Amino acid sequence: MSEALISGVQLTSTHDGEAALAIELTFPNGGRSKVQINALEAADVMAAAGVASAEGLVGQPWTVLDVRQPKFMG
């Protein structure tokens, strides 16, 4: 079964003015969605994915976003 892929990333701010990363997901059926993660989570996601910058997340499966314990998915 195919899974959603990260198709875009963009720096943004939260309503509190803190840095965040807006991540666009593209699903196998063509659907798109955006999720937002804070700067600390973004650093953890990039480390888990083995990339040096947010742009390196593009093309990765959306499951790389699940870095917290206990896991949200599965």
C-alpha positions in Angstrom: 0.0 0.0 0.0 1.3 3.4 -0.9 1.5 6.1 1.7 1.5 9.9 1.7 4.7 11.7 0.8 6.0 15.0 2.0 5.7 17.3 -1.0 6.6 20.7 0.4 7.9 22.5 3.4 7.7 26.1 4.5 8.8 28.1 7.5 5.9 29.7 9.2 5.0 31.1 12.6 2.5 30.0 15.2 -0.2 32.2 16.6 2.2 32.9 19.4 4.9 34.1 17.0 7.1 31.0 17.5 8.9 29.3 14.6 7.2 26.3 13.0 7.4 24.2 9.9 4.4 23.8 7.6 4.6 20.5 5.9 2.5 19.6 2.8 1.5 16.0 2.3 0.4 14.5 -1.0 -1.6 11.3 -0.8 -1.7 8.5 -3.5 -5.2 9.5 -4.6 -4.0 13.1 -5.3 -5.3 14.6 -2.1 -3.2 17.2 -0.3 -3.0 18.2 3.4 -0.8 20.4 5.5 0.4 19.8 9.0 2.4 22.1 11.3 5.1 21.1 13.7 7.0 23.3 16.1 10.8 24.0 15.8 11.8 21.4 18.4 9.8 18.7 16.7 11.1 19.8 13.3 14.7 19.3 14.5 13.8 15.8 15.8 12.1 14.9 12.5 15.1 16.0 10.4 17.4 14.1 12.7 15.3 10.9 12.4 15.0 11.3 8.6 18.8 11.8 8.4 18.5 15.2 6.6 20.4 18.4 7.3 17.6 20.8 6.3 13.9 21.0 6.1 14.0 20.8 2.3 15.6 17.4 2.6 12.2 16.1 3.9 10.6 16.5 0.5 10.0 13.1 -1.0 10.1 11.3 2.4 7.1 9.3 3.5 4.9 11.1 6.0 5.7 8.5 8.7 9.1 10.3 9.3 7.0 12.9 11.2 6.1 10.4 13.9 9.1 10.9 16.3 7.4 11.0 19.6 7.0 8.1 22.1 4.6 6.5 22.3 4.2 6.5 18.5 1.0 8.1 17.2 0.8 5.6 14.3 1.0 1.9 14.4 
